[in-house]
Amino acid sequence: RLDVEPEIKLPVTAVLPETYVPEPMRRLAFYQRMAQSVTDEEIFDVLGEIEDRYGHAPAEAHHLAEVMVIRRRLRARP
């Protein structure tokens, strides 16, 4: 079975802004952990960890978590 990465286009900004998580390597690590999560809860756990470290997340970060949930669910479809 070939895994296909779904392309999702939504009218929202879904990122960890540089002004919120300034370290590029840390931002990349958070993106990777969200992308590799196998449950919705894991994705939101990563977001919670980010908020513990950097304070309340901006809307773009919450959108990122929600888009990652959608992507994970699309990949999990039979």
Buried (B, 14 or more C-beta within 10 A) or exposed (E): EEEEEEEEEEEEEBBBBEEBBEEEEBBEEBBEBBBEBEEBEBBBBBBEEBBEEBEEBBEBBBBBBBBBBBBBEEEEEE
